[in-house]
C-alpha cells in the first residue's frame, strides 16, 4: 500500500480542538479588543482550564497566529516545486501563493485577522518575529535551486527578506482598503518595484 501517512484520530481531534480554541479566542479579541483579553478570559470563554488552553497555544498571540508557523515551510516547498528555469524573483512571487491562498479561500475571515494584526502592536511584532524564522528556510530553498557560486546564503537571505517585505506591504494595503483592493495585484505591484526598468 502506498500513499501519504494518514493522520491519527488523536491528531485529528487535537487539530479540531485547536481550531475551536482559536475561533473562540478570535471572537473574544474582536469583541473586547486584544489587549483587554487575558489567557484566563480565553480559557473561560472556551470552557477549558488555563493549562489546557496553554497546552494548545503558548500565548494569546499564538491563538491568532498559530497557523502562521507552517507558512515558511509551505513557501519553501512551493519554491522547490517551481520550474528550474524560472528566475528566482518570479519563483519567489509564485511561491508566496502558498501564503495568499487563504485570502482567496476566505477573504472576509482573513481580512478580519489581518486587520486585528494591524491594529495590535503585539500581534504585528509577533508576526514579524515568526516571519524572521521563515527567512532562512526560504533562503535555503532558493539556494538549492540557484547559483552554486554563492559562497554564503547572503544573497538568498536578502531576496527572501525582500519578498516577505513585499508580502507584508501588500497585505497591509489590502487590509487598509477593507479588502476592496486586489491582494494578488498588490503583491504583483510590490514585486514589480524590484524589476529594473
PyMOL CGO cylinders between C-alpha atoms (Angstrom):
from pymol import cmd
from pymol.cgo import CYLINDER

trace = [
    CYLINDER, 0.00, 0.00, 0.00, 1.38, 3.40, -0.96, 0.3, 1, 1, 1, 1, 1, 1,
    CYLINDER, 1.38, 3.40, -0.96, 0.42, 6.97, -0.26, 0.3, 1, 1, 1, 1, 1, 1,
    CYLINDER, 0.42, 6.97, -0.26, 0.74, 9.61, 2.39, 0.3, 1, 1, 1, 1, 1, 1,
    CYLINDER, 0.74, 9.61, 2.39, 0.65, 8.75, 6.05, 0.3, 1, 1, 1, 1, 1, 1,
    CYLINDER, 0.65, 8.75, 6.05, -2.85, 9.31, 7.36, 0.3, 1, 1, 1, 1, 1, 1,
    CYLINDER, -2.85, 9.31, 7.36, -3.22, 11.41, 10.50, 0.3, 1, 1, 1, 1, 1, 1,
    CYLINDER, -3.22, 11.41, 10.50, -4.28, 9.54, 13.59, 0.3, 1, 1, 1, 1, 1, 1,
    CYLINDER, -4.28, 9.54, 13.59, -7.65, 10.05, 15.21, 0.3, 1, 1, 1, 1, 1, 1,
    CYLINDER, -7.65, 10.05, 15.21, -5.83, 11.76, 18.08, 0.3, 1, 1, 1, 1, 1, 1,
    CYLINDER, -5.83, 11.76, 18.08, -4.13, 14.22, 15.69, 0.3, 1, 1, 1, 1, 1, 1,
    CYLINDER, -4.13, 14.22, 15.69, -7.45, 14.97, 14.01, 0.3, 1, 1, 1, 1, 1, 1,
    CYLINDER, -7.45, 14.97, 14.01, -9.14, 15.58, 17.38, 0.3, 1, 1, 1, 1, 1, 1,
    CYLINDER, -9.14, 15.58, 17.38, -6.25, 17.78, 18.54, 0.3, 1, 1, 1, 1, 1, 1,
    CYLINDER, -6.25, 17.78, 18.54, -6.43, 19.86, 15.37, 0.3, 1, 1, 1, 1, 1, 1,
    CYLINDER, -6.43, 19.86, 15.37, -10.20, 20.27, 15.77, 0.3, 1, 1, 1, 1, 1, 1,
    CYLINDER, -10.20, 20.27, 15.77, -9.82, 21.41, 19.38, 0.3, 1, 1, 1, 1, 1, 1,
    CYLINDER, -9.82, 21.41, 19.38, -7.03, 23.79, 18.43, 0.3, 1, 1, 1, 1, 1, 1,
    CYLINDER, -7.03, 23.79, 18.43, -9.19, 25.26, 15.66, 0.3, 1, 1, 1, 1, 1, 1,
    CYLINDER, -9.19, 25.26, 15.66, -12.14, 25.69, 18.03, 0.3, 1, 1, 1, 1, 1, 1,
    CYLINDER, -12.14, 25.69, 18.03, -9.98, 27.39, 20.67, 0.3, 1, 1, 1, 1, 1, 1,
    CYLINDER, -9.98, 27.39, 20.67, -8.53, 29.72, 18.04, 0.3, 1, 1, 1, 1, 1, 1,
    CYLINDER, -8.53, 29.72, 18.04, -12.03, 30.68, 16.87, 0.3, 1, 1, 1, 1, 1, 1,
    CYLINDER, -12.03, 30.68, 16.87, -13.20, 31.37, 20.44, 0.3, 1, 1, 1, 1, 1, 1,
    CYLINDER, -13.20, 31.37, 20.44, -10.09, 33.49, 21.01, 0.3, 1, 1, 1, 1, 1, 1,
    CYLINDER, -10.09, 33.49, 21.01, -10.56, 35.44, 17.80, 0.3, 1, 1, 1, 1, 1, 1,
    CYLINDER, -10.56, 35.44, 17.80, -14.22, 36.13, 18.58, 0.3, 1, 1, 1, 1, 1, 1,
    CYLINDER, -14.22, 36.13, 18.58, -13.28, 37.42, 22.03, 0.3, 1, 1, 1, 1, 1, 1,
    CYLINDER, -13.28, 37.42, 22.03, -10.45, 39.57, 20.68, 0.3, 1, 1, 1, 1, 1, 1,
    CYLINDER, -10.45, 39.57, 20.68, -12.77, 41.05, 18.08, 0.3, 1, 1, 1, 1, 1, 1,
    CYLINDER, -12.77, 41.05, 18.08, -15.45, 41.80, 20.66, 0.3, 1, 1, 1, 1, 1, 1,
    CYLINDER, -15.45, 41.80, 20.66, -13.33, 43.07, 23.57, 0.3, 1, 1, 1, 1, 1, 1,
    CYLINDER, -13.33, 43.07, 23.57, -10.03, 44.05, 21.98, 0.3, 1, 1, 1, 1, 1, 1,
    CYLINDER, -10.03, 44.05, 21.98, -6.84, 42.02, 22.06, 0.3, 1, 1, 1, 1, 1, 1,
    CYLINDER, -6.84, 42.02, 22.06, -5.22, 43.95, 24.90, 0.3, 1, 1, 1, 1, 1, 1,
    CYLINDER, -5.22, 43.95, 24.90, -8.31, 43.63, 27.12, 0.3, 1, 1, 1, 1, 1, 1,
    CYLINDER, -8.31, 43.63, 27.12, -8.43, 39.82, 26.97, 0.3, 1, 1, 1, 1, 1, 1,
    CYLINDER, -8.43, 39.82, 26.97, -6.31, 37.57, 29.19, 0.3, 1, 1, 1, 1, 1, 1,
    CYLINDER, -6.31, 37.57, 29.19, -5.44, 33.91, 28.79, 0.3, 1, 1, 1, 1, 1, 1,
    CYLINDER, -5.44, 33.91, 28.79, -7.79, 33.26, 31.72, 0.3, 1, 1, 1, 1, 1, 1,
    CYLINDER, -7.79, 33.26, 31.72, -10.59, 35.00, 29.79, 0.3, 1, 1, 1, 1, 1, 1,
    CYLINDER, -10.59, 35.00, 29.79, -9.85, 32.85, 26.74, 0.3, 1, 1, 1, 1, 1, 1,
    CYLINDER, -9.85, 32.85, 26.74, -9.87, 29.63, 28.75, 0.3, 1, 1, 1, 1, 1, 1,
    CYLINDER, -9.87, 29.63, 28.75, -13.14, 30.57, 30.47, 0.3, 1, 1, 1, 1, 1, 1,
    CYLINDER, -13.14, 30.57, 30.47, -14.82, 31.51, 27.17, 0.3, 1, 1, 1, 1, 1, 1,
    CYLINDER, -14.82, 31.51, 27.17, -13.74, 28.19, 25.67, 0.3, 1, 1, 1, 1, 1, 1,
    CYLINDER, -13.74, 28.19, 25.67, -14.82, 26.22, 28.73, 0.3, 1, 1, 1, 1, 1, 1,
    CYLINDER, -14.82, 26.22, 28.73, -11.37, 24.78, 29.39, 0.3, 1, 1, 1, 1, 1, 1,
    CYLINDER, -11.37, 24.78, 29.39, -8.73, 25.28, 32.07, 0.3, 1, 1, 1, 1, 1, 1,
    CYLINDER, -8.73, 25.28, 32.07, -5.92, 27.77, 31.63, 0.3, 1, 1, 1, 1, 1, 1,
    CYLINDER, -5.92, 27.77, 31.63, -3.42, 24.90, 31.43, 0.3, 1, 1, 1, 1, 1, 1,
    CYLINDER, -3.42, 24.90, 31.43, -5.46, 23.20, 28.71, 0.3, 1, 1, 1, 1, 1, 1,
    CYLINDER, -5.46, 23.20, 28.71, -5.56, 26.41, 26.68, 0.3, 1, 1, 1, 1, 1, 1,
    CYLINDER, -5.56, 26.41, 26.68, -1.80, 26.85, 27.12, 0.3, 1, 1, 1, 1, 1, 1,
    CYLINDER, -1.80, 26.85, 27.12, -1.20, 23.25, 26.01, 0.3, 1, 1, 1, 1, 1, 1,
    CYLINDER, -1.20, 23.25, 26.01, -2.62, 24.21, 22.60, 0.3, 1, 1, 1, 1, 1, 1,
    CYLINDER, -2.62, 24.21, 22.60, -1.27, 27.77, 22.42, 0.3, 1, 1, 1, 1, 1, 1,
    CYLINDER, -1.27, 27.77, 22.42, 1.76, 29.05, 24.29, 0.3, 1, 1, 1, 1, 1, 1,
    CYLINDER, 1.76, 29.05, 24.29, 0.34, 32.58, 24.40, 0.3, 1, 1, 1, 1, 1, 1,
    CYLINDER, 0.34, 32.58, 24.40, -2.70, 34.54, 23.36, 0.3, 1, 1, 1, 1, 1, 1,
    CYLINDER, -2.70, 34.54, 23.36, -0.71, 35.84, 20.36, 0.3, 1, 1, 1, 1, 1, 1,
    CYLINDER, -0.71, 35.84, 20.36, -0.26, 32.25, 19.21, 0.3, 1, 1, 1, 1, 1, 1,
    CYLINDER, -0.26, 32.25, 19.21, -4.03, 31.73, 19.32, 0.3, 1, 1, 1, 1, 1, 1,
    CYLINDER, -4.03, 31.73, 19.32, -4.26, 34.25, 16.47, 0.3, 1, 1, 1, 1, 1, 1,
    CYLINDER, -4.26, 34.25, 16.47, -1.02, 33.42, 14.69, 0.3, 1, 1, 1, 1, 1, 1,
    CYLINDER, -1.02, 33.42, 14.69, -0.77, 29.64, 15.19, 0.3, 1, 1, 1, 1, 1, 1,
    CYLINDER, -0.77, 29.64, 15.19, -1.45, 28.95, 11.53, 0.3, 1, 1, 1, 1, 1, 1,
    CYLINDER, -1.45, 28.95, 11.53, 1.41, 31.26, 10.54, 0.3, 1, 1, 1, 1, 1, 1,
    CYLINDER, 1.41, 31.26, 10.54, 4.12, 28.92, 11.86, 0.3, 1, 1, 1, 1, 1, 1,
    CYLINDER, 4.12, 28.92, 11.86, 3.88, 26.42, 9.00, 0.3, 1, 1, 1, 1, 1, 1,
    CYLINDER, 3.88, 26.42, 9.00, 3.80, 29.04, 6.25, 0.3, 1, 1, 1, 1, 1, 1,
    CYLINDER, 3.80, 29.04, 6.25, 7.57, 29.37, 5.93, 0.3, 1, 1, 1, 1, 1, 1,
    CYLINDER, 7.57, 29.37, 5.93, 7.88, 25.67, 5.13, 0.3, 1, 1, 1, 1, 1, 1,
    CYLINDER, 7.88, 25.67, 5.13, 4.92, 25.90, 2.75, 0.3, 1, 1, 1, 1, 1, 1,
    CYLINDER, 4.92, 25.90, 2.75, 6.60, 28.75, 0.85, 0.3, 1, 1, 1, 1, 1, 1,
    CYLINDER, 6.60, 28.75, 0.85, 9.90, 26.85, 0.77, 0.3, 1, 1, 1, 1, 1, 1,
    CYLINDER, 9.90, 26.85, 0.77, 8.17, 23.73, -0.54, 0.3, 1, 1, 1, 1, 1, 1,
    CYLINDER, 8.17, 23.73, -0.54, 6.33, 25.78, -3.18, 0.3, 1, 1, 1, 1, 1, 1,
    CYLINDER, 6.33, 25.78, -3.18, 9.64, 27.39, -4.16, 0.3, 1, 1, 1, 1, 1, 1,
    CYLINDER, 9.64, 27.39, -4.16, 11.30, 23.99, -4.59, 0.3, 1, 1, 1, 1, 1, 1,
    CYLINDER, 11.30, 23.99, -4.59, 8.39, 22.92, -6.82, 0.3, 1, 1, 1, 1, 1, 1,
    CYLINDER, 8.39, 22.92, -6.82, 8.77, 25.87, -9.21, 0.3, 1, 1, 1, 1, 1, 1,
    CYLINDER, 8.77, 25.87, -9.21, 10.28, 25.21, -12.67, 0.3, 1, 1, 1, 1, 1, 1,
    CYLINDER, 10.28, 25.21, -12.67, 14.07, 25.10, -12.59, 0.3, 1, 1, 1, 1, 1, 1,
    CYLINDER, 14.07, 25.10, -12.59, 14.37, 27.58, -15.49, 0.3, 1, 1, 1, 1, 1, 1,
    CYLINDER, 14.37, 27.58, -15.49, 12.22, 30.21, -13.74, 0.3, 1, 1, 1, 1, 1, 1,
    CYLINDER, 12.22, 30.21, -13.74, 14.10, 33.22, -12.40, 0.3, 1, 1, 1, 1, 1, 1,
    CYLINDER, 14.10, 33.22, -12.40, 14.34, 33.50, -8.61, 0.3, 1, 1, 1, 1, 1, 1,
    CYLINDER, 14.34, 33.50, -8.61, 12.18, 36.58, -8.32, 0.3, 1, 1, 1, 1, 1, 1,
    CYLINDER, 12.18, 36.58, -8.32, 9.31, 35.06, -10.29, 0.3, 1, 1, 1, 1, 1, 1,
    CYLINDER, 9.31, 35.06, -10.29, 9.67, 31.81, -8.35, 0.3, 1, 1, 1, 1, 1, 1,
    CYLINDER, 9.67, 31.81, -8.35, 9.52, 33.71, -5.04, 0.3, 1, 1, 1, 1, 1, 1,
    CYLINDER, 9.52, 33.71, -5.04, 6.42, 35.60, -6.14, 0.3, 1, 1, 1, 1, 1, 1,
    CYLINDER, 6.42, 35.60, -6.14, 4.63, 32.42, -7.19, 0.3, 1, 1, 1, 1, 1, 1,
    CYLINDER, 4.63, 32.42, -7.19, 5.76, 30.57, -4.04, 0.3, 1, 1, 1, 1, 1, 1,
    CYLINDER, 5.76, 30.57, -4.04, 4.03, 33.24, -1.94, 0.3, 1, 1, 1, 1, 1, 1,
    CYLINDER, 4.03, 33.24, -1.94, 0.74, 31.97, -3.36, 0.3, 1, 1, 1, 1, 1, 1,
    CYLINDER, 0.74, 31.97, -3.36, 1.01, 29.44, -0.51, 0.3, 1, 1, 1, 1, 1, 1,
    CYLINDER, 1.01, 29.44, -0.51, 0.51, 32.37, 1.88, 0.3, 1, 1, 1, 1, 1, 1,
    CYLINDER, 0.51, 32.37, 1.88, -2.14, 34.22, -0.10, 0.3, 1, 1, 1, 1, 1, 1,
    CYLINDER, -2.14, 34.22, -0.10, -4.27, 31.12, -0.77, 0.3, 1, 1, 1, 1, 1, 1,
    CYLINDER, -4.27, 31.12, -0.77, -6.24, 31.55, 2.49, 0.3, 1, 1, 1, 1, 1, 1,
    CYLINDER, -6.24, 31.55, 2.49, -7.03, 35.11, 1.38, 0.3, 1, 1, 1, 1, 1, 1,
    CYLINDER, -7.03, 35.11, 1.38, -8.64, 33.70, -1.76, 0.3, 1, 1, 1, 1, 1, 1,
    CYLINDER, -8.64, 33.70, -1.76, -10.49, 30.94, 0.08, 0.3, 1, 1, 1, 1, 1, 1,
    CYLINDER, -10.49, 30.94, 0.08, -11.84, 33.08, 2.93, 0.3, 1, 1, 1, 1, 1, 1,
    CYLINDER, -11.84, 33.08, 2.93, -11.34, 36.77, 2.13, 0.3, 1, 1, 1, 1, 1, 1,
    CYLINDER, -11.34, 36.77, 2.13, -13.63, 38.03, 4.90, 0.3, 1, 1, 1, 1, 1, 1,
    CYLINDER, -13.63, 38.03, 4.90, -12.08, 35.88, 7.61, 0.3, 1, 1, 1, 1, 1, 1,
    CYLINDER, -12.08, 35.88, 7.61, -8.51, 36.64, 6.61, 0.3, 1, 1, 1, 1, 1, 1,
    CYLINDER, -8.51, 36.64, 6.61, -9.33, 40.34, 6.33, 0.3, 1, 1, 1, 1, 1, 1,
    CYLINDER, -9.33, 40.34, 6.33, -10.57, 40.35, 9.93, 0.3, 1, 1, 1, 1, 1, 1,
    CYLINDER, -10.57, 40.35, 9.93, -7.41, 38.58, 11.12, 0.3, 1, 1, 1, 1, 1, 1,
    CYLINDER, -7.41, 38.58, 11.12, -5.17, 40.91, 9.08, 0.3, 1, 1, 1, 1, 1, 1,
    CYLINDER, -5.17, 40.91, 9.08, -6.90, 43.98, 10.47, 0.3, 1, 1, 1, 1, 1, 1,
    CYLINDER, -6.90, 43.98, 10.47, -6.63, 42.66, 14.04, 0.3, 1, 1, 1, 1, 1, 1,
    CYLINDER, -6.63, 42.66, 14.04, -2.89, 42.16, 13.49, 0.3, 1, 1, 1, 1, 1, 1,
    CYLINDER, -2.89, 42.16, 13.49, -2.54, 45.68, 12.01, 0.3, 1, 1, 1, 1, 1, 1,
    CYLINDER, -2.54, 45.68, 12.01, -4.36, 47.26, 14.98, 0.3, 1, 1, 1, 1, 1, 1,
    CYLINDER, -4.36, 47.26, 14.98, -2.46, 45.30, 17.64, 0.3, 1, 1, 1, 1, 1, 1,
    CYLINDER, -2.46, 45.30, 17.64, 1.24, 46.12, 18.03, 0.3, 1, 1, 1, 1, 1, 1,
    CYLINDER, 1.24, 46.12, 18.03, 1.94, 42.88, 19.95, 0.3, 1, 1, 1, 1, 1, 1,
    CYLINDER, 1.94, 42.88, 19.95, 0.48, 40.81, 17.11, 0.3, 1, 1, 1, 1, 1, 1,
    CYLINDER, 0.48, 40.81, 17.11, 2.34, 42.81, 14.46, 0.3, 1, 1, 1, 1, 1, 1,
    CYLINDER, 2.34, 42.81, 14.46, 5.62, 42.28, 16.31, 0.3, 1, 1, 1, 1, 1, 1,
    CYLINDER, 5.62, 42.28, 16.31, 4.92, 38.57, 16.79, 0.3, 1, 1, 1, 1, 1, 1,
    CYLINDER, 4.92, 38.57, 16.79, 4.08, 38.19, 13.08, 0.3, 1, 1, 1, 1, 1, 1,
    CYLINDER, 4.08, 38.19, 13.08, 7.41, 39.74, 12.11, 0.3, 1, 1, 1, 1, 1, 1,
    CYLINDER, 7.41, 39.74, 12.11, 9.19, 37.50, 14.61, 0.3, 1, 1, 1, 1, 1, 1,
    CYLINDER, 9.19, 37.50, 14.61, 7.60, 34.42, 13.05, 0.3, 1, 1, 1, 1, 1, 1,
    CYLINDER, 7.60, 34.42, 13.05, 8.49, 35.64, 9.55, 0.3, 1, 1, 1, 1, 1, 1,
    CYLINDER, 8.49, 35.64, 9.55, 12.10, 36.10, 10.63, 0.3, 1, 1, 1, 1, 1, 1,
    CYLINDER, 12.10, 36.10, 10.63, 12.05, 32.34, 11.20, 0.3, 1, 1, 1, 1, 1, 1,
    CYLINDER, 12.05, 32.34, 11.20, 10.76, 31.82, 7.66, 0.3, 1, 1, 1, 1, 1, 1,
    CYLINDER, 10.76, 31.82, 7.66, 13.64, 33.71, 6.05, 0.3, 1, 1, 1, 1, 1, 1,
    CYLINDER, 13.64, 33.71, 6.05, 16.40, 31.10, 6.43, 0.3, 1, 1, 1, 1, 1, 1,
    CYLINDER, 16.40, 31.10, 6.43, 14.03, 28.30, 5.36, 0.3, 1, 1, 1, 1, 1, 1,
    CYLINDER, 14.03, 28.30, 5.36, 13.01, 30.20, 2.21, 0.3, 1, 1, 1, 1, 1, 1,
    CYLINDER, 13.01, 30.20, 2.21, 16.62, 31.25, 1.56, 0.3, 1, 1, 1, 1, 1, 1,
    CYLINDER, 16.62, 31.25, 1.56, 17.78, 27.64, 1.78, 0.3, 1, 1, 1, 1, 1, 1,
    CYLINDER, 17.78, 27.64, 1.78, 15.12, 26.56, -0.73, 0.3, 1, 1, 1, 1, 1, 1,
    CYLINDER, 15.12, 26.56, -0.73, 16.19, 29.40, -3.01, 0.3, 1, 1, 1, 1, 1, 1,
    CYLINDER, 16.19, 29.40, -3.01, 19.85, 28.39, -2.70, 0.3, 1, 1, 1, 1, 1, 1,
    CYLINDER, 19.85, 28.39, -2.70, 19.01, 24.79, -3.58, 0.3, 1, 1, 1, 1, 1, 1,
    CYLINDER, 19.01, 24.79, -3.58, 17.60, 25.86, -6.95, 0.3, 1, 1, 1, 1, 1, 1,
    CYLINDER, 17.60, 25.86, -6.95, 20.12, 28.56, -7.68, 0.3, 1, 1, 1, 1, 1, 1,
    CYLINDER, 20.12, 28.56, -7.68, 23.62, 29.65, -8.43, 0.3, 1, 1, 1, 1, 1, 1,
    CYLINDER, 23.62, 29.65, -8.43, 26.26, 27.31, -6.96, 0.3, 1, 1, 1, 1, 1, 1,
    CYLINDER, 26.26, 27.31, -6.96, 28.74, 30.21, -6.97, 0.3, 1, 1, 1, 1, 1, 1,
    CYLINDER, 28.74, 30.21, -6.97, 27.01, 31.81, -3.97, 0.3, 1, 1, 1, 1, 1, 1,
    CYLINDER, 27.01, 31.81, -3.97, 29.56, 31.29, -1.20, 0.3, 1, 1, 1, 1, 1, 1,
    CYLINDER, 29.56, 31.29, -1.20, 27.02, 32.03, 1.54, 0.3, 1, 1, 1, 1, 1, 1,
    CYLINDER, 27.02, 32.03, 1.54, 23.28, 32.38, 1.98, 0.3, 1, 1, 1, 1, 1, 1,
    CYLINDER, 23.28, 32.38, 1.98, 23.56, 36.18, 1.95, 0.3, 1, 1, 1, 1, 1, 1,
    CYLINDER, 23.56, 36.18, 1.95, 22.00, 36.69, -1.50, 0.3, 1, 1, 1, 1, 1, 1,
    CYLINDER, 22.00, 36.69, -1.50, 19.13, 34.22, -0.92, 0.3, 1, 1, 1, 1, 1, 1,
    CYLINDER, 19.13, 34.22, -0.92, 18.50, 35.74, 2.54, 0.3, 1, 1, 1, 1, 1, 1,
    CYLINDER, 18.50, 35.74, 2.54, 18.27, 39.23, 1.07, 0.3, 1, 1, 1, 1, 1, 1,
    CYLINDER, 18.27, 39.23, 1.07, 15.91, 38.02, -1.65, 0.3, 1, 1, 1, 1, 1, 1,
    CYLINDER, 15.91, 38.02, -1.65, 13.75, 36.15, 0.87, 0.3, 1, 1, 1, 1, 1, 1,
    CYLINDER, 13.75, 36.15, 0.87, 13.60, 39.23, 3.11, 0.3, 1, 1, 1, 1, 1, 1,
    CYLINDER, 13.60, 39.23, 3.11, 12.64, 41.47, 0.18, 0.3, 1, 1, 1, 1, 1, 1,
    CYLINDER, 12.64, 41.47, 0.18, 9.91, 39.02, -0.89, 0.3, 1, 1, 1, 1, 1, 1,
    CYLINDER, 9.91, 39.02, -0.89, 8.47, 38.92, 2.64, 0.3, 1, 1, 1, 1, 1, 1,
    CYLINDER, 8.47, 38.92, 2.64, 8.52, 42.72, 2.82, 0.3, 1, 1, 1, 1, 1, 1,
    CYLINDER, 8.52, 42.72, 2.82, 6.60, 42.83, -0.47, 0.3, 1, 1, 1, 1, 1, 1,
    CYLINDER, 6.60, 42.83, -0.47, 4.08, 40.43, 1.03, 0.3, 1, 1, 1, 1, 1, 1,
    CYLINDER, 4.08, 40.43, 1.03, 3.69, 42.49, 4.21, 0.3, 1, 1, 1, 1, 1, 1,
    CYLINDER, 3.69, 42.49, 4.21, 3.24, 45.75, 2.35, 0.3, 1, 1, 1, 1, 1, 1,
    CYLINDER, 3.24, 45.75, 2.35, 0.67, 44.20, 0.01, 0.3, 1, 1, 1, 1, 1, 1,
    CYLINDER, 0.67, 44.20, 0.01, -1.28, 42.66, 2.91, 0.3, 1, 1, 1, 1, 1, 1,
    CYLINDER, -1.28, 42.66, 2.91, -1.17, 45.96, 4.83, 0.3, 1, 1, 1, 1, 1, 1,
    CYLINDER, -1.17, 45.96, 4.83, -2.52, 47.88, 1.82, 0.3, 1, 1, 1, 1, 1, 1,
    CYLINDER, -2.52, 47.88, 1.82, -5.19, 45.22, 1.22, 0.3, 1, 1, 1, 1, 1, 1,
    CYLINDER, -5.19, 45.22, 1.22, -6.24, 45.32, 4.89, 0.3, 1, 1, 1, 1, 1, 1,
    CYLINDER, -6.24, 45.32, 4.89, -6.30, 49.12, 4.98, 0.3, 1, 1, 1, 1, 1, 1,
    CYLINDER, -6.30, 49.12, 4.98, -8.60, 49.12, 1.92, 0.3, 1, 1, 1, 1, 1, 1,
    CYLINDER, -8.60, 49.12, 1.92, -11.04, 46.82, 3.79, 0.3, 1, 1, 1, 1, 1, 1,
    CYLINDER, -11.04, 46.82, 3.79, -10.37, 44.21, 1.12, 0.3, 1, 1, 1, 1, 1, 1,
    CYLINDER, -10.37, 44.21, 1.12, -11.51, 46.41, -1.77, 0.3, 1, 1, 1, 1, 1, 1,
    CYLINDER, -11.51, 46.41, -1.77, -8.11, 46.27, -3.45, 0.3, 1, 1, 1, 1, 1, 1,
    CYLINDER, -8.11, 46.27, -3.45, -6.98, 43.01, -5.03, 0.3, 1, 1, 1, 1, 1, 1,
    CYLINDER, -6.98, 43.01, -5.03, -4.29, 41.35, -2.89, 0.3, 1, 1, 1, 1, 1, 1,
    CYLINDER, -4.29, 41.35, -2.89, -2.70, 39.48, -5.79, 0.3, 1, 1, 1, 1, 1, 1,
    CYLINDER, -2.70, 39.48, -5.79, -2.44, 42.69, -7.84, 0.3, 1, 1, 1, 1, 1, 1,
    CYLINDER, -2.44, 42.69, -7.84, -0.89, 44.50, -4.86, 0.3, 1, 1, 1, 1, 1, 1,
    CYLINDER, -0.89, 44.50, -4.86, 1.66, 41.73, -4.41, 0.3, 1, 1, 1, 1, 1, 1,
    CYLINDER, 1.66, 41.73, -4.41, 2.48, 41.78, -8.12, 0.3, 1, 1, 1, 1, 1, 1,
    CYLINDER, 2.48, 41.78, -8.12, 2.91, 45.55, -7.95, 0.3, 1, 1, 1, 1, 1, 1,
    CYLINDER, 2.91, 45.55, -7.95, 5.20, 45.29, -4.92, 0.3, 1, 1, 1, 1, 1, 1,
    CYLINDER, 5.20, 45.29, -4.92, 7.36, 42.68, -6.67, 0.3, 1, 1, 1, 1, 1, 1,
    CYLINDER, 7.36, 42.68, -6.67, 7.46, 44.80, -9.83, 0.3, 1, 1, 1, 1, 1, 1,
    CYLINDER, 7.46, 44.80, -9.83, 9.10, 47.61, -7.83, 0.3, 1, 1, 1, 1, 1, 1,
    CYLINDER, 9.10, 47.61, -7.83, 12.29, 45.48, -7.76, 0.3, 1, 1, 1, 1, 1, 1,
    CYLINDER, 12.29, 45.48, -7.76, 12.37, 44.80, -11.50, 0.3, 1, 1, 1, 1, 1, 1,
    CYLINDER, 12.37, 44.80, -11.50, 14.77, 47.18, -13.31, 0.3, 1, 1, 1, 1, 1, 1,
    CYLINDER, 14.77, 47.18, -13.31, 13.09, 49.40, -15.90, 0.3, 1, 1, 1, 1, 1, 1,
]
cmd.load_cgo(trace, "trace")
